[in-house]
């Protein structure tokens, strides 16, 4: 791999001139911005600047290696380090929101942007354009398809199949016990729902309380979750109520 890369670069340009450096860096910046524009348009956490900088940085490191070795070294070694570094960066945007996972799509996009920058750095500009096109099309075409698949009804062979839900209530500390009692009443009065746990914490603010209820349901019971949340929303001193399917991945 290293010998092929060095040979390829020697055929393209034996000496790294400032013009070649600028052309490849500009292409990495442009293609990274295209990926980032689509992400910014979709209002994702890693948008225009993040993807542009990732692509730009990857290209700069590859170009640094080429310039220092006069196209006789092995830029693939630097590319390997870029992959490792981007892995740490991607891990930083993956978060847990309760029991849900967020940011996997964002991390994958950042990884792809680094690949685009690396391709530009070694002079594979056409291949970089093709890769960028594939990344953007993946987001534009597969996102609505994935959403449609997720919303499609599931044919359950066993009606007793379980679904885990999480209800979170933020309220003032003065009504915490009252809200806990209401939750227990709503949940214990429904034979399709089983309360697994009911916990409270103040999240560093003693005046507030965050109540979390883990629920086991027979089949899909989204309408019951909505009904319980709607009841809690109208209670006095309740500031926020939400529910989610436990283990559900959120696309960011």
C-alpha positions as CSV (number, residue, x, y, z in Angstrom):
1,X,0.0,0.0,0.0
2,X,2.8,2.4,1.0
3,X,4.9,1.7,-2.1
4,X,1.8,2.1,-4.4
5,X,1.0,5.4,-2.8
6,X,4.5,6.8,-3.1
7,X,4.7,5.6,-6.8
8,X,1.3,7.2,-7.5
9,X,2.3,10.5,-6.0
10,X,5.6,10.5,-7.9
11,X,3.8,10.1,-11.2
12,X,1.3,12.9,-10.4
13,X,3.8,15.5,-9.0
14,X,7.3,14.6,-7.9
15,X,7.6,17.8,-5.9
16,X,4.8,19.3,-3.7
17,X,4.5,22.9,-5.0
18,X,2.5,25.5,-3.2
19,X,-0.1,25.5,-6.0
20,X,-0.7,21.8,-5.8
21,X,-0.9,22.2,-2.0
22,X,-3.5,25.0,-2.3
23,X,-5.5,23.1,-5.0
24,X,-5.9,20.0,-2.9
25,X,-6.6,21.9,0.3
26,X,-9.2,24.0,-1.4
27,X,-10.9,20.9,-2.9
28,X,-11.0,19.3,0.6
29,X,-12.5,22.5,2.0
30,X,-15.2,22.7,-0.8
31,X,-16.2,19.0,-0.6
32,X,-16.3,19.0,3.2
33,X,-18.5,22.1,3.1
34,X,-20.9,20.3,0.7
35,X,-21.3,17.5,3.2
36,X,-21.6,20.0,6.1
37,X,-24.2,22.1,4.2
38,X,-26.6,19.1,3.9
39,X,-26.0,18.4,7.6
40,X,-26.6,22.1,8.6
41,X,-29.7,22.1,6.4
42,X,-31.1,19.1,8.4
43,X,-30.2,21.0,11.6
44,X,-27.8,18.3,12.8
45,X,-25.3,18.9,15.6
46,X,-22.2,18.5,13.4
47,X,-22.9,20.9,10.5
48,X,-21.2,23.1,8.0
49,X,-18.1,24.1,10.0
50,X,-17.5,20.8,11.7
51,X,-17.5,18.7,8.5
52,X,-15.5,21.4,6.6
53,X,-12.8,21.5,9.3
54,X,-12.6,17.7,9.5
55,X,-12.1,17.4,5.8
56,X,-9.7,20.3,5.7
57,X,-7.7,18.9,8.6
58,X,-7.4,15.4,7.2
59,X,-6.2,16.8,3.9
60,X,-3.7,19.1,5.6
61,X,-2.1,16.2,7.5
62,X,-1.8,14.1,4.4
63,X,-0.3,17.1,2.5
64,X,2.1,17.7,5.4
65,X,3.4,14.1,5.1
66,X,3.7,14.4,1.3
67,X,5.5,17.7,1.5
68,X,8.0,16.6,4.2
69,X,8.9,13.4,2.4
70,X,9.0,14.9,-1.1
71,X,6.5,12.2,-2.3
72,X,9.0,9.5,-1.3
73,X,7.5,8.7,2.1
74,X,4.4,6.8,3.1
75,X,1.3,9.0,3.6
76,X,-0.8,5.9,4.3
77,X,0.8,5.9,7.8
78,X,-0.6,9.4,8.4
79,X,-3.9,8.3,7.1
80,X,-4.0,5.5,9.6
81,X,-3.4,8.0,12.4
82,X,-6.2,10.2,11.0
83,X,-8.6,7.3,11.2
84,X,-7.7,6.8,14.8
85,X,-8.0,10.5,15.7
86,X,-11.4,10.8,14.0
87,X,-12.6,7.7,15.9
88,X,-12.0,9.7,19.2
89,X,-13.7,12.7,17.7
90,X,-16.7,10.6,16.6
91,X,-17.0,9.0,20.1
92,X,-17.3,12.5,21.5
93,X,-20.5,13.2,19.7
94,X,-22.2,10.0,20.6
95,X,-24.3,10.6,23.7
96,X,-26.9,8.8,25.8
97,X,-30.2,10.6,26.5
98,X,-31.6,8.5,29.3
99,X,-31.4,5.0,27.8
100,X,-31.4,6.2,24.2
101,X,-28.4,6.6,22.0
102,X,-27.8,9.8,20.0
103,X,-25.2,10.8,17.5
104,X,-24.3,7.6,15.7
105,X,-25.2,9.1,12.3
106,X,-23.2,12.3,13.1
107,X,-20.1,10.3,14.1
108,X,-20.3,8.3,10.9
109,X,-20.6,11.5,8.8
110,X,-17.6,13.0,10.5
111,X,-15.7,9.8,9.7
112,X,-16.7,10.1,6.0
113,X,-15.7,13.7,5.9
114,X,-12.2,12.7,7.0
115,X,-12.1,10.2,4.2
116,X,-12.9,12.9,1.7
117,X,-10.2,15.1,3.0
118,X,-7.7,12.3,2.9
119,X,-8.5,11.5,-0.7
120,X,-8.0,15.2,-1.6
121,X,-4.7,15.2,0.2
122,X,-3.2,12.4,-1.9
123,X,-4.5,13.9,-5.1
124,X,-7.4,11.6,-5.7
125,X,-9.7,14.5,-6.5
126,X,-12.1,12.7,-8.7
127,X,-12.5,9.9,-6.2
128,X,-13.1,12.5,-3.5
129,X,-16.0,14.1,-5.5
130,X,-17.5,10.6,-6.0
131,X,-17.3,9.9,-2.3
132,X,-18.8,13.3,-1.4
133,X,-21.7,12.7,-3.8
134,X,-22.3,9.2,-2.2
135,X,-22.3,10.7,1.3
136,X,-24.8,13.5,0.4
137,X,-27.1,11.1,-1.5
138,X,-27.0,8.6,1.4
139,X,-28.4,11.3,3.7
140,X,-30.9,12.7,1.2
141,X,-32.3,9.4,-0.1
142,X,-31.9,6.9,2.8
143,X,-33.1,9.2,5.6
144,X,-36.8,9.4,4.4
145,X,-36.6,5.7,3.6
146,X,-35.3,4.9,7.1
147,X,-38.0,7.1,8.6
148,X,-40.7,5.3,6.6
149,X,-39.4,1.9,7.6
150,X,-39.3,2.9,11.3
151,X,-42.9,4.0,11.2
152,X,-44.2,0.9,9.4
153,X,-46.4,-1.3,11.6
154,X,-44.8,-4.4,12.9
155,X,-46.6,-7.7,12.5
156,X,-46.3,-9.4,15.9
157,X,-46.7,-13.1,16.0
158,X,-46.9,-12.9,19.8
159,X,-49.3,-10.3,21.2
160,X,-47.6,-10.6,24.6
161,X,-44.3,-9.3,23.3
162,X,-42.9,-6.7,25.6
163,X,-41.9,-3.1,24.9
164,X,-40.0,-1.0,27.5
165,X,-40.9,2.7,28.0
166,X,-39.4,5.5,29.9
167,X,-41.4,8.4,31.3
168,X,-39.6,11.5,32.6
169,X,-41.3,14.2,34.6
170,X,-39.6,17.5,35.8
171,X,-41.5,19.3,38.5
172,X,-41.0,21.4,41.6
173,X,-39.8,19.6,44.7
174,X,-43.0,20.5,46.6
175,X,-45.2,18.4,44.3
176,X,-42.8,15.4,43.9
177,X,-44.7,13.0,46.1
178,X,-48.0,14.0,44.5
179,X,-46.6,13.3,41.0
180,X,-45.1,9.9,42.1
181,X,-48.5,8.9,43.5
182,X,-50.3,9.9,40.3
183,X,-47.8,7.9,38.2
184,X,-48.3,4.8,40.3
185,X,-52.1,5.2,40.1
186,X,-52.0,5.6,36.3
187,X,-49.7,2.6,35.8
188,X,-51.0,0.1,38.3
189,X,-54.5,0.7,37.1
190,X,-53.7,-0.6,33.6
191,X,-53.3,-4.4,33.1
192,X,-51.1,-3.8,30.0
193,X,-48.5,-1.8,31.9
194,X,-46.1,-2.9,34.6
195,X,-44.0,-0.4,36.6
196,X,-40.4,-1.7,36.7
197,X,-38.9,1.2,38.7
198,X,-39.7,4.7,39.9
199,X,-36.8,7.0,40.8
200,X,-36.2,10.7,41.6
201,X,-33.3,13.0,41.6
202,X,-32.7,16.8,41.7
203,X,-30.0,17.0,39.0
204,X,-28.1,19.4,41.2
205,X,-31.1,21.7,41.8
206,X,-32.7,21.0,45.2
207,X,-35.8,23.1,44.3
208,X,-36.6,20.8,41.4
209,X,-37.2,17.1,41.0
210,X,-36.9,14.8,38.0
211,X,-39.0,11.6,38.3
212,X,-38.2,8.7,36.0
213,X,-40.5,5.7,35.6
214,X,-39.4,2.6,33.7
215,X,-42.4,0.7,32.4
216,X,-42.9,-2.8,30.8
217,X,-45.8,-2.9,28.4
218,X,-47.6,-5.7,26.6
219,X,-46.9,-4.9,22.9
220,X,-46.8,-1.4,21.7
221,X,-48.7,1.0,24.0
222,X,-47.8,4.5,22.6
223,X,-51.3,5.7,22.9
224,X,-51.3,4.9,26.7
225,X,-48.0,6.7,27.1
226,X,-49.4,9.8,25.4
227,X,-52.5,9.6,27.6
228,X,-50.4,9.4,30.8
229,X,-48.1,12.2,29.7
230,X,-51.1,14.4,28.8
231,X,-52.6,14.0,32.3
232,X,-49.3,14.9,34.0
233,X,-48.7,17.9,31.8
234,X,-51.7,19.8,33.2
235,X,-50.6,19.3,36.8
236,X,-49.5,22.4,38.6
237,X,-45.7,23.0,39.0
238,X,-44.9,20.3,36.4
239,X,-42.6,22.0,33.9
240,X,-41.7,19.1,31.5
241,X,-43.0,15.6,30.7
242,X,-41.7,13.2,28.1
243,X,-41.7,9.6,27.2
244,X,-39.5,7.4,25.0
245,X,-39.0,3.8,24.0
246,X,-36.1,2.3,25.9
247,X,-33.1,1.6,23.7
248,X,-34.4,3.5,20.8
249,X,-31.7,5.1,18.6
250,X,-32.1,8.8,17.9
251,X,-30.7,9.9,14.5
252,X,-28.6,13.1,14.7
